[in-house]
Amino acid sequence: MAQDFERHIARATGTSGATIYTAGGDDAIVSIRLTNIHTGAIVVDCFVTVSSSDYYLIKGVSIPAASSLELIDGGSRFVLENADALKVDTDTASSLDTWVSVISDIS
């Protein structure tokens, strides 16, 4: 059973619902870190688009200036299936760095 550990990052995303990762099969998300790079607090959404529906992991969460939020901890994880897209957006342009760790090609 082969597993491929990957990282996917996005720099200075904002209000557009940026796609951070799109699953190519059965993939496990093992870490999501969202970091506010803006000078003030921002409000963040993180969600998965399945077909044309959005499923929120967090919605409307405030992250203070120069702070970060870890969405997955304690060994938890969740699975994305083929073509599911992990996305983030904020209420402020160019305000969020995102780092996602993935185990892809789980069989």
Buried (B, 14 or more C-beta within 10 A) or exposed (E): EEEEEEEBEBEEBBEEBBBBBBBBEBBBBBBBBBBBBBEEBBBBBBBBBBEEEEEEBBEEBEBEEEEBBEBBEEEEEBEBEEEBBBBBBBBBEEBBBBBBBBBBBBE
